């Protein structure tokens, strides 16, 4: 192998390694958070996965997600995945790992803010409908229409009649989605009371994570039992053959992410998509073109 080819191969290897650094940085940041506040606090009971095993499986599963994405595009499938669970249950971390290697034009995340005054007077499901996928798209909802059965119920943001109407309507709404050709997958991330307390305390003590805490998060600790009762009724009344719930044991965040992604991949049969061979075309060079220099004052200072 010539030196130029070896140099090119080394650059390719470096680029691949760099593409993995994003996940490594995120995990190291989480480990830093654990080390920061774990002293004198209760650690999660389960021993977490060895880092080497976790990354090996995560990268393998993410490769499969890319294959699934190609299949969804090829077959013009419409996929909706709901991520529900208590505050700090790990929904956001799982969503990040699902979307990390995917094309954002194919796979997008929807995390709606509190409804506006206008939206509060609409048909309840109306604000969610515009975010549903067209053919060839995957949409991940970081919380969804099930807000009504959870936070809105517990915090008194809806009336008992509105809640009951939701329970009557949501099975029909979801059957309608499925009949229209949407693949609907619903996940509930489950953690213990002790684990939520531990994660909240980690956020309180870490300035990089404090933005994740809201007054509603603090209030949810007070109403733990009410949220539990709400979750139990929600699962009982909205679990159906057309749109079943899948519960992810999420005390161990690494295992939860891997288990969720592996399960998601099993819900949609997919195959390799035939692709034409790609060849980089030669660049057109014009003898009369001279590249103009960039003024020095326009450059970002190179501090690193």
C-alpha positions as CSV (number, residue, x, y, z in Angstrom):
1,X,0.0,0.0,0.0
2,X,1.3,3.4,-1.0
3,X,1.9,6.1,1.7
4,X,-0.9,8.2,0.3
5,X,-3.3,5.3,0.5
6,X,-2.2,4.6,4.1
7,X,-2.6,8.2,5.0
8,X,-6.1,8.2,3.6
9,X,-7.0,5.0,5.5
10,X,-5.7,6.6,8.7
11,X,-7.9,9.6,8.1
12,X,-10.9,7.4,7.5
13,X,-10.2,5.6,10.8
14,X,-9.9,8.8,12.6
15,X,-13.2,10.1,11.2
16,X,-15.0,6.9,12.3
17,X,-13.5,7.2,15.8
18,X,-14.5,10.8,15.9
19,X,-18.1,9.9,15.0
20,X,-18.2,7.7,18.1
21,X,-16.9,10.5,20.4
22,X,-20.3,12.1,20.6
23,X,-21.7,9.1,22.4
24,X,-18.5,8.7,24.5
25,X,-18.7,12.3,25.6
26,X,-22.3,12.0,26.6
27,X,-21.6,8.9,28.6
28,X,-18.5,10.4,30.3
29,X,-20.6,13.4,31.2
30,X,-23.2,11.2,32.8
31,X,-20.5,9.3,34.7
32,X,-19.1,12.6,35.8
33,X,-22.5,13.5,37.2
34,X,-22.7,10.3,39.1
35,X,-19.3,10.8,40.6
36,X,-20.2,14.4,41.5
37,X,-23.0,13.6,43.8
38,X,-23.0,9.9,44.6
39,X,-21.0,10.4,47.8
40,X,-23.3,10.1,50.7
41,X,-26.3,9.2,48.5
42,X,-27.9,5.9,47.6
43,X,-26.6,4.5,44.4
44,X,-28.8,2.5,42.1
45,X,-29.1,-1.0,43.3
46,X,-28.3,-2.8,40.1
47,X,-24.8,-3.0,38.8
48,X,-24.7,-1.3,35.4
49,X,-23.3,-2.8,32.2
50,X,-19.6,-2.7,31.6
51,X,-18.8,0.2,29.4
52,X,-17.1,-1.8,26.7
53,X,-20.2,-4.1,26.4
54,X,-22.6,-1.2,26.4
55,X,-20.8,0.7,23.6
56,X,-20.3,-2.4,21.5
57,X,-24.0,-3.2,21.6
58,X,-25.1,0.4,21.2
59,X,-23.1,0.9,18.0
60,X,-24.3,-2.4,16.7
61,X,-28.0,-1.5,17.4
62,X,-27.5,2.0,15.9
63,X,-26.2,0.4,12.7
64,X,-29.4,-1.6,12.6
65,X,-31.4,1.6,13.1
66,X,-29.8,3.0,10.0
67,X,-30.9,-0.1,8.1
68,X,-34.4,0.3,9.5
69,X,-34.4,4.0,8.5
70,X,-33.5,3.0,4.9
71,X,-36.3,0.5,4.9
72,X,-38.8,3.0,6.2
73,X,-37.8,5.4,3.4
74,X,-37.8,2.6,0.8
75,X,-41.3,1.3,1.7
76,X,-42.7,4.7,2.6
77,X,-43.7,3.5,6.0
78,X,-45.1,5.8,8.6
79,X,-43.8,5.2,12.1
80,X,-44.8,6.8,15.4
81,X,-43.0,6.0,18.7
82,X,-44.3,7.4,22.0
83,X,-41.9,7.7,24.9
84,X,-43.7,8.1,28.2
85,X,-42.7,7.8,31.9
86,X,-42.1,9.8,35.0
87,X,-39.8,12.8,35.1
88,X,-36.1,11.8,34.9
89,X,-37.1,8.2,33.8
90,X,-34.6,8.4,30.9
91,X,-36.9,9.0,28.0
92,X,-34.7,11.8,26.6
93,X,-31.5,9.7,26.8
94,X,-33.1,6.9,25.0
95,X,-34.4,9.2,22.3
96,X,-31.0,10.7,21.8
97,X,-29.5,7.2,21.2
98,X,-32.2,6.3,18.7
99,X,-31.8,9.5,16.7
100,X,-28.0,9.9,17.0
101,X,-27.0,8.3,13.8
102,X,-30.2,8.8,11.8
103,X,-31.1,11.4,9.2
104,X,-33.0,14.2,10.9
105,X,-35.1,14.6,7.7
106,X,-36.3,11.0,8.2
107,X,-36.4,10.6,11.9
108,X,-37.5,13.6,14.0
109,X,-38.4,14.2,17.7
110,X,-41.5,16.0,18.8
111,X,-41.5,17.6,22.3
112,X,-44.4,20.0,22.5
113,X,-44.5,22.8,25.1
114,X,-47.5,23.5,27.3
115,X,-50.6,24.2,25.2
116,X,-51.4,27.7,24.3
117,X,-54.8,29.4,25.1
118,X,-56.0,28.6,21.6
119,X,-54.9,24.9,21.8
120,X,-56.6,24.5,25.1
121,X,-59.9,25.0,23.4
122,X,-59.2,22.8,20.4
123,X,-60.1,19.1,20.0
124,X,-57.6,17.6,22.4
125,X,-55.7,15.5,19.8
126,X,-55.6,18.4,17.3
127,X,-52.2,19.8,18.3
128,X,-50.6,16.4,17.8
129,X,-52.0,15.6,14.4
130,X,-49.8,18.0,12.4
131,X,-46.7,16.3,13.7
132,X,-47.7,12.8,12.5
133,X,-45.4,11.3,9.8
134,X,-46.0,11.1,6.1
135,X,-44.7,8.1,4.1
136,X,-41.0,7.5,4.7
137,X,-40.8,9.2,8.1
138,X,-40.3,8.2,11.8
139,X,-41.6,10.5,14.5
140,X,-40.6,10.1,18.1
141,X,-42.9,11.8,20.7
142,X,-41.1,12.9,23.8
143,X,-44.3,12.8,25.8
144,X,-47.5,12.7,23.8
145,X,-51.3,12.9,24.0
146,X,-50.9,10.8,27.2
147,X,-50.1,14.0,29.1
148,X,-53.8,14.2,29.7
149,X,-53.8,10.8,31.6
150,X,-50.7,11.9,33.6
151,X,-49.6,15.4,34.5
152,X,-52.9,17.1,33.4
153,X,-54.9,14.7,35.6
154,X,-52.6,14.8,38.6
155,X,-52.0,18.6,38.6
156,X,-55.7,19.4,37.9
157,X,-55.1,20.8,34.4
158,X,-58.2,18.9,33.1
159,X,-61.6,18.2,34.5
160,X,-62.8,14.7,35.4
161,X,-65.2,14.8,32.4
162,X,-62.3,15.8,30.0
163,X,-60.2,12.9,31.4
164,X,-63.1,10.4,30.9
165,X,-63.6,11.7,27.4
166,X,-59.9,11.1,26.7
167,X,-60.1,7.5,27.9
168,X,-63.1,7.0,25.6
169,X,-61.5,8.7,22.6
170,X,-57.9,7.5,22.7
171,X,-58.5,3.9,21.7
172,X,-60.5,5.0,18.7
173,X,-58.0,7.7,17.8
174,X,-55.1,5.2,17.9
175,X,-57.1,2.6,16.0
176,X,-57.7,5.2,13.3
177,X,-54.0,5.9,13.2
178,X,-53.2,2.2,12.8
179,X,-55.9,1.8,10.1
180,X,-54.4,4.7,8.2
181,X,-51.1,2.7,7.9
182,X,-49.2,4.2,10.8
183,X,-47.0,1.8,12.8
184,X,-47.7,2.9,16.4
185,X,-45.3,1.9,19.2
186,X,-45.8,3.0,22.8
187,X,-43.1,2.8,25.6
188,X,-43.5,3.5,29.3
189,X,-40.1,4.0,31.1
190,X,-40.4,2.7,34.6
191,X,-38.2,3.7,37.5
192,X,-38.5,3.4,41.3
193,X,-39.3,6.1,43.8
194,X,-35.7,5.8,45.1
195,X,-34.2,6.1,41.7
196,X,-36.2,9.2,40.8
197,X,-35.1,10.8,44.0
198,X,-31.5,10.0,43.3
199,X,-31.7,11.4,39.7
200,X,-33.4,14.6,40.9
201,X,-30.7,15.1,43.5
202,X,-28.0,14.6,40.8
203,X,-29.6,17.4,38.8
204,X,-30.0,19.7,41.8
205,X,-26.2,19.4,42.5
206,X,-25.0,19.7,38.9
207,X,-25.1,23.2,37.3
208,X,-25.0,21.6,33.8
209,X,-28.2,19.7,34.6
210,X,-30.2,22.2,36.6
211,X,-32.0,23.5,33.6
212,X,-33.7,20.1,33.4
213,X,-35.5,20.7,36.7
214,X,-38.8,22.6,36.6
215,X,-41.3,23.5,39.3
216,X,-43.5,20.7,37.8
217,X,-40.7,18.2,38.4
218,X,-40.5,19.2,42.0
219,X,-44.2,18.9,42.4
220,X,-44.2,15.5,40.8
221,X,-42.2,14.2,43.8
222,X,-44.9,15.3,46.2
223,X,-47.6,13.5,44.1
224,X,-45.6,10.2,43.5
225,X,-48.5,8.0,44.6
226,X,-51.1,10.0,42.5
227,X,-48.9,9.6,39.5
228,X,-48.6,5.9,40.2
229,X,-52.4,5.5,40.3
230,X,-52.8,7.6,37.2
231,X,-50.2,5.4,35.3
232,X,-51.9,2.2,36.4
233,X,-55.3,3.3,35.1
234,X,-53.8,4.7,31.9
235,X,-52.0,1.4,31.1
236,X,-55.1,-0.6,32.0
237,X,-57.5,1.5,29.9
238,X,-55.3,2.2,26.9
239,X,-53.5,-1.1,26.3
240,X,-55.0,-2.8,23.3
241,X,-54.1,-5.3,20.6
242,X,-54.0,-2.4,18.1
243,X,-51.8,-0.2,20.2
244,X,-50.2,-2.1,23.1
245,X,-48.0,-0.6,25.8
246,X,-44.4,-1.8,26.3
247,X,-42.8,-1.2,29.7
248,X,-39.1,-0.5,29.8
249,X,-37.3,-1.2,33.1
250,X,-35.3,2.0,33.3
251,X,-33.5,2.0,36.6
252,X,-30.3,1.1,34.8
253,X,-30.2,3.7,32.0
254,X,-27.7,1.7,29.8
255,X,-29.7,-1.5,29.8
256,X,-32.9,0.5,29.3
257,X,-31.5,2.2,26.1
258,X,-30.3,-1.1,24.6
259,X,-33.4,-3.0,25.5
260,X,-35.7,-0.3,24.1
261,X,-33.7,0.0,20.8
262,X,-33.5,-3.8,20.4
263,X,-37.3,-4.1,21.0
264,X,-38.0,-1.2,18.6
265,X,-36.1,-3.0,15.8
266,X,-38.2,-6.1,16.3
267,X,-41.5,-4.3,15.8
268,X,-40.8,-3.5,12.1
269,X,-39.5,-6.3,9.8
270,X,-36.9,-4.7,7.6
271,X,-34.3,-5.8,5.0
272,X,-31.3,-4.3,3.3
273,X,-32.3,-1.8,0.6
274,X,-30.6,-2.1,-2.8
275,X,-28.5,0.9,-3.4
276,X,-26.6,2.0,-6.5
277,X,-22.9,2.1,-6.3
278,X,-21.8,5.7,-5.5
279,X,-18.8,7.1,-7.2
280,X,-17.4,10.6,-6.4
281,X,-17.4,12.6,-9.7
282,X,-14.3,14.5,-10.8
283,X,-14.3,18.1,-9.9
284,X,-14.5,20.6,-12.8
285,X,-11.6,22.9,-12.8
286,X,-11.5,26.2,-14.7
287,X,-8.2,27.7,-15.6
288,X,-9.5,31.2,-15.3
289,X,-10.8,30.8,-11.8
290,X,-8.7,32.2,-8.9
291,X,-9.9,31.8,-5.4
292,X,-10.2,35.1,-3.6
293,X,-8.5,35.3,-0.2
294,X,-10.6,35.5,3.0
295,X,-9.9,38.7,5.0
296,X,-8.1,37.8,8.2
297,X,-10.6,39.7,10.4
298,X,-13.4,37.3,9.3
299,X,-11.7,34.2,10.8
300,X,-12.8,32.8,14.1
301,X,-9.9,33.1,16.5
302,X,-8.2,29.7,16.8
303,X,-7.9,29.4,20.6
304,X,-7.6,25.6,20.6
